[in-house]
Amino acid sequence: MPDPSVKLRVDKWLWFARFFKSRTTAAAQVSGGHVRINGDRAAKPSETVSAGDVLTFAQGNRVRVIRIVALGDRRGPAPEAQALYEDLTPPDSPDDGVESGGARPTKRDRRAIDALKPDAFDN
């Protein structure tokens, strides 16, 4: 089990793990109340995290749930950053890549719909 006495600022860890492009952006997310540490809302970017903590935050239009595995020493390449956490985010619902609502069908979609309809001109 990792040493729980070793801690790191939450904004710095989010930046190390490449969830945000800059440390300023990570700090803004934490300050805005959009990051939870072990279920409790993080009030300041200076709050500390250690290995074993669970972070919950919004990224784009997904809610990410991350367990911290290691703290890291620097903001390294993507494979190094991915080794810092375990992704606990539930898988997205299968939608087969189809957007729902409001979009007009393409010509290919209309042809597929017409192929399903009985021919209106056959009497």
Backbone as CSV, one residue per row, in Angstrom:
resi,resn,N_x,N_y,N_z,CA_x,CA_y,CA_z,C_x,C_y,C_z
1,MET,0.854,-1.178,0.000,0.000,0.000,0.000,0.895,1.236,0.000
2,PRO,0.537,2.243,-0.838,1.351,3.448,-0.910,1.350,4.215,0.408
3,ASP,2.401,4.992,0.612,2.549,5.779,1.832,1.553,6.943,1.821
4,PRO,0.550,6.960,2.724,-0.463,8.019,2.699,0.059,9.363,3.205
5,SER,1.274,9.394,3.797,1.792,10.661,4.300,2.323,11.544,3.169
6,VAL,2.615,10.969,2.002,3.081,11.741,0.856,1.857,12.335,0.164
7,LYS,1.842,13.671,0.020,0.685,14.342,-0.549,1.126,15.322,-1.624
8,LEU,0.163,15.717,-2.478,0.405,16.650,-3.563,-0.853,17.482,-3.768
9,ARG,-0.680,18.732,-4.184,-1.833,19.595,-4.451,-2.701,18.975,-5.539
10,VAL,-4.018,19.113,-5.393,-4.935,18.487,-6.344,-4.813,19.117,-7.726
11,ASP,-4.641,20.431,-7.818,-4.507,21.050,-9.136,-3.232,20.601,-9.843
12,LYS,-2.183,20.432,-9.080,-0.912,19.987,-9.647,-1.026,18.543,-10.133
13,TRP,-1.706,17.691,-9.351,-1.864,16.288,-9.767,-2.710,16.192,-11.034
14,LEU,-3.808,16.955,-11.115,-4.654,16.925,-12.312,-3.875,17.365,-13.547
15,TRP,-2.975,18.303,-13.361,-2.136,18.757,-14.462,-1.088,17.700,-14.806
16,PHE,-0.444,17.102,-13.796,0.523,16.022,-14.026,-0.116,14.885,-14.816
17,ALA,-1.348,14.522,-14.452,-2.026,13.386,-15.072,-2.661,13.741,-16.414
18,ARG,-2.461,14.981,-16.868,-2.900,15.451,-18.175,-4.411,15.476,-18.357
19,PHE,-5.145,15.745,-17.293,-6.586,15.938,-17.431,-6.905,17.358,-17.878
20,PHE,-6.004,18.298,-17.599,-6.177,19.685,-18.003,-4.885,20.169,-18.651
21,LYS,-5.013,21.057,-19.642,-3.850,21.532,-20.393,-2.910,22.385,-19.560
22,SER,-3.459,23.124,-18.609,-2.601,23.982,-17.790,-2.987,23.826,-16.324
23,ARG,-2.055,24.184,-15.489,-2.317,24.120,-14.060,-3.343,25.176,-13.661
24,THR,-3.356,26.302,-14.364,-4.332,27.358,-14.110,-5.745,26.863,-14.383
25,THR,-5.933,26.119,-15.458,-7.244,25.561,-15.781,-7.668,24.547,-14.721
26,ALA,-6.743,23.723,-14.286,-7.049,22.751,-13.237,-7.430,23.465,-11.947
27,ALA,-6.702,24.523,-11.601,-7.010,25.290,-10.385,-8.369,25.959,-10.492
28,ALA,-8.729,26.436,-11.682,-10.037,27.069,-11.877,-11.172,26.056,-11.698
29,GLN,-10.969,24.838,-12.162,-11.988,23.793,-11.987,-12.179,23.464,-10.511
30,VAL,-11.085,23.388,-9.780,-11.159,23.084,-8.350,-11.804,24.252,-7.608
31,SER,-11.379,25.474,-7.920,-11.935,26.664,-7.255,-13.416,26.818,-7.535
32,GLY,-13.841,26.411,-8.719,-15.252,26.501,-9.092,-16.124,25.446,-8.446
33,GLY,-15.528,24.558,-7.671,-16.302,23.521,-6.989,-16.669,22.353,-7.878
34,HIS,-15.912,22.142,-8.966,-16.232,21.082,-9.912,-15.451,19.798,-9.674
35,VAL,-14.652,19.754,-8.622,-13.839,18.563,-8.327,-14.187,18.066,-6.928
36,ARG,-14.383,16.756,-6.817,-14.645,16.140,-5.515,-13.511,15.179,-5.186
37,ILE,-13.085,15.224,-3.942,-12.050,14.318,-3.452,-12.706,13.397,-2.442
38,ASN,-12.759,12.108,-2.758,-13.420,11.106,-1.900,-14.853,11.528,-1.556
39,GLY,-15.550,12.103,-2.520,-16.952,12.475,-2.338,-17.175,13.855,-1.746
40,ASP,-16.141,14.497,-1.229,-16.272,15.844,-0.653,-15.778,16.876,-1.652
41,ARG,-16.524,17.959,-1.796,-16.157,19.002,-2.737,-14.854,19.673,-2.308
42,ALA,-13.930,19.796,-3.241,-12.655,20.470,-2.976,-12.887,21.972,-3.093
43,ALA,-12.564,22.710,-2.046,-12.817,24.145,-2.021,-11.657,24.949,-2.604
44,LYS,-10.442,24.450,-2.442,-9.261,25.204,-2.875,-8.335,24.308,-3.690
45,PRO,-7.624,24.897,-4.635,-6.653,24.113,-5.407,-5.500,23.593,-4.545
46,SER,-5.309,24.188,-3.377,-4.207,23.759,-2.518,-4.554,22.533,-1.672
47,GLU,-5.772,22.017,-1.778,-6.108,20.793,-1.037,-5.220,19.670,-1.549
48,THR,-4.849,18.776,-0.651,-3.889,17.743,-1.008,-4.575,16.408,-1.261
49,VAL,-3.940,15.633,-2.121,-4.398,14.279,-2.429,-3.227,13.332,-2.231
50,SER,-3.548,12.079,-2.023,-2.511,11.056,-1.901,-2.979,9.825,-2.665
51,ALA,-2.111,8.857,-2.792,-2.447,7.626,-3.495,-3.607,6.941,-2.783
52,GLY,-4.577,6.477,-3.566,-5.756,5.819,-3.016,-6.973,6.722,-2.986
53,ASP,-6.804,8.041,-3.128,-7.943,8.955,-3.155,-8.703,8.800,-4.463
54,VAL,-10.006,9.096,-4.417,-10.861,9.032,-5.599,-11.301,10.444,-5.943
55,LEU,-11.058,10.849,-7.196,-11.460,12.166,-7.675,-12.634,12.016,-8.634
56,THR,-13.582,12.931,-8.532,-14.716,12.980,-9.438,-14.791,14.392,-9.998
57,PHE,-14.823,14.512,-11.319,-14.885,15.830,-11.945,-15.434,15.696,-13.358
58,ALA,-15.936,16.817,-13.868,-16.454,16.853,-15.228,-15.320,17.182,-16.181
59,GLN,-15.313,16.482,-17.304,-14.341,16.767,-18.350,-15.080,16.669,-19.678
60,GLY,-15.285,17.819,-20.310,-16.104,17.853,-21.517,-17.543,17.581,-21.121
61,ASN,-18.174,16.633,-21.777,-19.541,16.265,-21.406,-19.588,14.897,-20.728
62,ARG,-18.481,14.516,-20.076,-18.404,13.270,-19.307,-18.062,13.581,-17.867
63,VAL,-18.492,12.738,-16.978,-18.086,12.827,-15.574,-17.050,11.737,-15.363
64,ARG,-15.845,12.136,-14.971,-14.746,11.207,-14.782,-14.647,10.819,-13.314
65,VAL,-14.414,9.554,-13.050,-14.159,9.036,-11.707,-12.801,8.359,-11.775
66,ILE,-11.848,8.890,-10.994,-10.454,8.470,-11.092,-9.926,8.094,-9.712
67,ARG,-9.237,6.950,-9.618,-8.532,6.583,-8.381,-7.050,6.854,-8.598
68,ILE,-6.465,7.603,-7.681,-5.052,7.962,-7.786,-4.207,6.763,-7.383
69,VAL,-3.324,6.336,-8.269,-2.438,5.217,-8.013,-1.072,5.723,-7.547
70,ALA,-0.589,6.779,-8.189,0.711,7.364,-7.846,0.613,8.879,-7.999
71,LEU,1.538,9.594,-7.358,1.492,11.046,-7.407,2.304,11.622,-8.564
72,GLY,3.406,11.049,-8.897,4.218,11.545,-10.001,5.149,12.659,-9.554
73,ASP,6.211,12.849,-10.337,7.208,13.872,-10.044,7.175,15.015,-11.040
74,ARG,6.595,14.755,-12.215,6.594,15.754,-13.278,5.435,15.507,-14.222
75,ARG,5.230,16.454,-15.132,4.214,16.287,-16.171,4.913,15.674,-17.371
76,GLY,4.876,14.369,-17.446,5.596,13.652,-18.484,4.705,13.312,-19.658
77,PRO,5.160,12.405,-20.504,4.378,11.982,-21.667,3.116,11.221,-21.256
78,ALA,2.209,11.056,-22.194,0.909,10.455,-21.919,0.996,9.071,-21.260
79,PRO,1.852,8.150,-21.728,1.912,6.844,-21.055,2.321,6.955,-19.585
80,GLU,3.217,7.878,-19.297,3.634,8.093,-17.906,2.477,8.678,-17.093
81,ALA,1.706,9.579,-17.698,0.571,10.187,-17.013,-0.533,9.164,-16.757
82,GLN,-0.756,8.257,-17.698,-1.803,7.249,-17.536,-1.469,6.243,-16.445
83,ALA,-0.216,6.121,-16.089,0.185,5.214,-15.018,-0.102,5.808,-13.640
84,LEU,-0.485,7.087,-13.583,-0.744,7.743,-12.300,-2.137,7.460,-11.753
85,TYR,-3.039,6.926,-12.576,-4.425,6.763,-12.133,-5.055,5.505,-12.706
86,GLU,-6.178,5.141,-12.075,-7.025,4.048,-12.551,-8.381,4.662,-12.861
87,ASP,-8.858,4.468,-14.058,-10.118,5.076,-14.483,-11.288,4.212,-14.017
88,LEU,-12.146,4.774,-13.164,-13.322,4.071,-12.654,-14.600,4.570,-13.313
89,THR,-14.478,5.397,-14.340,-15.631,5.968,-15.017,-16.461,4.858,-15.635
90,PRO,-17.785,4.852,-15.381,-18.615,3.821,-16.000,-18.632,4.003,-17.515
91,PRO,-18.723,2.918,-18.266,-18.724,3.037,-19.724,-19.960,3.800,-20.201
92,ASP,-19.788,4.509,-21.324,-20.898,5.257,-21.902,-21.960,4.296,-22.404
93,SER,-23.192,4.802,-22.500,-24.275,3.977,-23.027,-24.053,3.777,-24.523
94,PRO,-24.307,2.573,-25.009,-24.080,2.322,-26.432,-25.119,3.059,-27.274
95,ASP,-24.642,3.958,-28.131,-25.582,4.674,-28.986,-25.224,4.480,-30.452
96,ASP,-24.258,3.628,-30.722,-23.839,3.289,-32.081,-23.444,4.509,-32.894
97,GLY,-23.028,5.574,-32.240,-22.570,6.746,-32.955,-23.668,7.591,-33.552
98,VAL,-24.915,7.305,-33.236,-26.030,8.046,-33.797,-26.400,9.169,-32.847
99,GLU,-26.428,10.382,-33.378,-26.843,11.514,-32.554,-28.360,11.488,-32.427
100,SER,-28.843,11.862,-31.263,-30.281,11.830,-31.059,-30.855,13.231,-31.132
101,GLY,-31.977,13.350,-31.779,-32.751,14.584,-31.772,-32.301,15.655,-32.725
102,GLY,-33.262,16.190,-33.480,-33.091,17.413,-34.204,-32.300,17.397,-35.493
103,ALA,-31.425,16.480,-35.701,-30.594,16.503,-36.899,-31.388,15.979,-38.091
104,ARG,-31.205,16.655,-39.222,-31.865,16.195,-40.443,-31.189,14.933,-40.940
105,PRO,-31.958,14.012,-41.522,-31.328,12.811,-42.057,-30.497,13.140,-43.296
106,THR,-29.451,12.382,-43.474,-28.619,12.552,-44.671,-29.291,11.835,-45.837
107,LYS,-28.732,12.020,-47.032,-29.290,11.371,-48.207,-29.241,9.848,-48.046
108,ARG,-28.164,9.362,-47.440,-28.036,7.922,-47.208,-29.127,7.440,-46.243
109,ASP,-29.396,8.248,-45.176,-30.445,7.884,-44.224,-31.816,7.867,-44.903
110,ARG,-32.082,8.855,-45.761,-33.381,8.907,-46.450,-33.563,7.703,-47.349
111,ARG,-32.514,7.292,-48.028,-32.607,6.108,-48.887,-32.911,4.865,-48.057
112,ALA,-32.296,4.765,-46.885,-32.557,3.614,-46.014,-33.996,3.635,-45.507
113,ILE,-34.508,4.827,-45.194,-35.896,4.944,-44.741,-36.851,4.586,-45.871
114,ASP,-36.567,5.076,-47.079,-37.421,4.769,-48.231,-37.415,3.277,-48.550
115,ALA,-36.287,2.608,-48.318,-36.210,1.170,-48.584,-37.093,0.381,-47.619
116,LEU,-37.356,0.933,-46.451,-38.196,0.245,-45.471,-39.681,0.459,-45.722
117,LYS,-40.054,1.547,-46.383,-41.459,1.868,-46.637,-41.986,1.042,-47.805
118,PRO,-43.260,0.664,-47.737,-43.846,-0.001,-48.901,-43.958,1.028,-50.031
119,ASP,-43.826,0.550,-51.265,-43.845,1.455,-52.403,-45.222,2.099,-52.535
120,ALA,-45.265,3.422,-52.511,-46.531,4.161,-52.546,-47.165,4.129,-53.938
121,PHE,-46.389,3.830,-54.980,-46.913,3.874,-56.328,-47.380,2.509,-56.822
122,ASP,-47.159,1.451,-56.075,-47.667,0.129,-56.458,-49.106,0.010,-55.977
123,ASN,-50.024,-0.165,-56.953,-51.458,-0.321,-56.606,-51.953,-1.669,-56.954
